[in-house]
Amino acid sequence: MWIALFLSAIGVAPPTVEIQTIGGQVFTGPLVELNDQGVAVQTVDGLETIDLGQLAGLVAKQPQDSDAPRPTVGVELADGSSIVAMNYHAQEGRARLTLAGGQVLELAARDILAVRMQPQNEALAGQWAKIRQTDLKTDLLVVRKDAVLDFHRGAVRAVDDATVQFQPEGDVLGVKRAKVFGIVYYHPHGRELPESKCRLTDRSGSTWIVRSLGLDGGALKWTTPLGLEVSRALASVARIDFSQGKILYLSDLDPDSLHLVPYLGAIQQLPTRMDLYAPRKDMNLNGGPLEVNGKIYPKGLALHSRTELVYRLPADFRRFKATAGIDDAVRPRGNVHLAVRGDGRVLFESAVTGTDPPKPLDIDIAGVRRLSILVDFGADLDVADHLDLCDARIVK
């Protein structure tokens, strides 16, 4: 049962949030309740309750505290969580993280995949990512010398403020912590964890995979698939993403097939020219942001005429949603014919021009296994045919 104005009743000002549903509805207002069944928010039109299965995301509206100390340690957990912390210690198979808010988490070392112990720039991040792909048979101790990272194989025995106890072969060595950039732990494969319900991002920059959550006074409590119990003030939460498994963006999928037909057939012989006509993911055809009618979209596809994409859809998705329009970079030019087919059957068909307002698409794809999107030549040959399918996604 929903507890209306729960936080206000105990004298805690409820935070203002924006709730998004998988159907595209948006509700804004003070958060009243949040648990494993769903969420309630007090809007200007009254109390809105949304079941967990219909939730896409929750965004908190609190301003970020710019004076808060910035964590320098990054910890990757076995359940997919990526945690930033103020400090990290380990000994005798146990680890301890000190979070930005001062909370201390204790967990088994087997729950940790890797620890980055120093800040990183772009160059170091690339080297660290490459080392993370190394085939493991032992732990890796990653050391930094100036702008270069190197690693040594062995076993990490303990970590304190001064040293990392590392055993390559034979005796255990005390390596100065200041020289250690990070640790990659070896774990055998095959471990299974409980399913998660959402992904929570806090304002310190941590991303938590969440198995269960709920309100407790003015705090949000959640449990990870690893069994970690975390309690943070609601003001420290930036976003909760409930969309995993419910929404798939086409820009995150690879098409089953792609067919390009330039207006001038001779271009087919010039691969560098063909690259100009290739679809773009999450950017327009010029490499800038997707922008239609003054609005910028972070997700979507940019397609030139004549392009046909075919996607093999997972089961149980019911709607295809997008906003179609000619990109602002070329408007008011542009004239294409857009057709969406499901298993060969026409589901949507329309001309889209640079003088049209954006066209919202909400198409029934229940039972469809192959989704085809065709951007064909329109009335102006292929001049400025830069079609954006903004927020193109399939929804359960």
PyMOL commands that set and color helices and strands:
alter all, ss='L'
color gray80, all
select helices_A, chain A and resi 6-9+52-54+109-111+122-132+177-179+234-236+250-252+265-269+271-277
alter helices_A, ss='H'
color red, helices_A
select strands_A, chain A and resi 16-21+26-35+38-43+46-51+55-60+73-77+82-85+87-91+94-98+104-108+112-116+139-145+148-159+163-167+173-176+180-184+198-202+207-210+212-216+219-223+229-233+237-241+247-249+257-260+280-281+290-292+295-297+300-304+307-312+319-326+335-342+345-353+359-364+370-377+386-395
alter strands_A, ss='S'
color yellow, strands_A
deselect
rebuild
show_as cartoon
